[in-house]
Amino acid sequence: FQIGSRFVDCPRAGNALFRIFDAKDVRLENITGHSSPHFWSMVYNSTVSYHRVRVVLKPGRLMTANGDLVTGTGNRLWMDHCEFEGNADDICHQFRGEATYIANTSFRNNRRFG
């Protein structure tokens, strides 16, 4: 993708904007998203780090995603200077994670939908 590229994803049903399995030292940086069925699915990676990642509402929209924003299994999770809002499901959940570091990050969920 180039800066300013447009991307359209299909409805939830397992579709994630990023789906990364069994990788080493994954880093997502300077990404802003406005809508997707769910955003990140990270499974069995050594370390997953989010830096200045934002999932925010566009004016006039009711939600950003109807599925999980950050889903992970068996990861070491690092979040710094991130912003997540307007989701109708879990913003962040990790299963069997080894360590979690979250700093300077805001979570604002919207529970009007359930």
C-alpha positions as CSV (number, residue, x, y, z in Angstrom):
1,F,0.0,0.0,0.0
2,Q,1.0,3.6,-0.6
3,I,0.1,6.5,1.7
4,G,-3.5,7.5,0.8
5,S,-4.3,4.1,-0.8
6,R,-7.9,3.0,-0.3
7,F,-8.8,-0.5,0.9
8,V,-12.3,-2.1,1.2
9,D,-12.8,-5.3,3.2
10,C,-15.6,-7.8,3.2
11,P,-18.0,-8.4,6.1
12,R,-16.8,-9.9,9.3
13,A,-16.8,-13.7,8.7
14,G,-13.1,-14.1,9.6
15,N,-11.9,-11.2,7.5
16,A,-9.3,-9.0,9.1
17,L,-7.4,-6.1,7.7
18,F,-4.2,-7.6,8.9
19,R,-4.0,-11.4,9.6
20,I,-0.5,-12.5,10.6
21,F,0.4,-16.0,11.8
22,D,3.6,-17.5,13.2
23,A,5.8,-14.5,12.4
24,K,8.7,-13.0,14.4
25,D,8.8,-9.4,15.7
26,V,5.7,-7.9,13.9
27,R,5.6,-4.1,14.1
28,L,2.6,-2.0,12.9
29,E,3.3,1.7,12.9
30,N,1.6,4.9,11.8
31,I,-1.6,3.3,10.7
32,T,-5.1,4.9,10.8
33,G,-8.2,2.9,10.1
34,H,-11.8,3.9,10.0
35,S,-13.8,0.8,9.2
36,S,-13.3,-2.9,8.7
37,P,-15.1,-6.1,9.9
38,H,-12.3,-6.5,12.4
39,F,-8.8,-5.1,12.2
40,W,-5.9,-7.2,13.5
41,S,-5.7,-10.9,14.0
42,M,-2.3,-12.0,15.3
43,V,-1.7,-15.7,16.2
44,Y,1.5,-17.3,17.6
45,N,3.9,-14.5,16.8
46,S,6.9,-13.8,18.9
47,T,6.2,-10.1,19.5
48,V,3.5,-7.9,18.1
49,S,4.0,-4.1,18.6
50,Y,1.6,-1.3,17.7
51,H,3.0,2.2,17.6
52,R,0.9,5.2,16.8
53,V,-1.9,2.9,15.5
54,R,-5.4,4.5,15.4
55,V,-8.8,3.1,14.7
56,V,-11.1,6.1,14.9
57,L,-14.6,7.1,13.9
58,K,-15.1,9.2,10.8
59,P,-17.6,12.1,11.3
60,G,-21.1,10.8,10.8
61,R,-20.3,7.1,11.3
62,L,-21.6,5.1,14.2
63,M,-18.9,2.5,14.6
64,T,-15.5,1.5,13.3
65,A,-15.8,-2.3,13.4
66,N,-18.3,-5.0,14.4
67,G,-15.7,-7.5,15.3
68,D,-12.6,-7.5,17.4
69,L,-10.1,-4.7,16.9
70,V,-7.0,-6.5,18.3
71,T,-7.1,-10.3,18.7
72,G,-4.1,-12.4,19.6
73,T,-3.1,-15.8,20.8
74,G,0.3,-16.6,22.2
75,N,1.9,-13.2,21.5
76,R,3.9,-10.7,23.5
77,L,1.9,-7.5,23.0
78,W,3.3,-4.0,23.0
79,M,1.1,-0.9,22.5
80,D,2.4,2.6,22.6
81,H,0.6,5.9,21.6
82,C,-2.4,4.1,20.1
83,E,-6.1,5.1,20.0
84,F,-9.0,2.7,19.5
85,E,-12.7,3.8,19.5
86,G,-16.2,3.1,18.2
87,N,-16.1,-0.7,18.2
88,A,-19.2,-2.9,18.7
89,D,-17.1,-5.8,20.1
90,D,-13.9,-6.4,22.1
91,I,-11.3,-3.7,21.5
92,C,-8.3,-5.8,22.7
93,H,-8.1,-9.4,23.9
94,Q,-5.2,-11.7,24.1
95,F,-5.2,-15.5,24.8
96,R,-2.2,-17.2,26.4
97,G,-0.1,-14.1,25.9
98,E,3.3,-14.1,27.5
99,A,3.6,-10.4,28.4
100,T,1.6,-7.3,27.7
101,Y,2.8,-3.6,27.8
102,I,0.3,-0.8,27.1
103,A,1.2,2.8,27.5
104,N,-0.1,6.2,26.3
105,T,-3.0,4.3,24.7
106,S,-6.8,5.1,24.9
107,F,-9.6,2.6,24.5
108,R,-13.1,4.1,24.0
109,N,-15.7,1.4,23.2
110,N,-19.2,2.0,21.9
111,R,-21.7,-0.4,23.4
112,R,-24.8,1.0,21.8
113,F,-25.0,-2.0,19.5
114,G,-25.4,-5.0,21.7
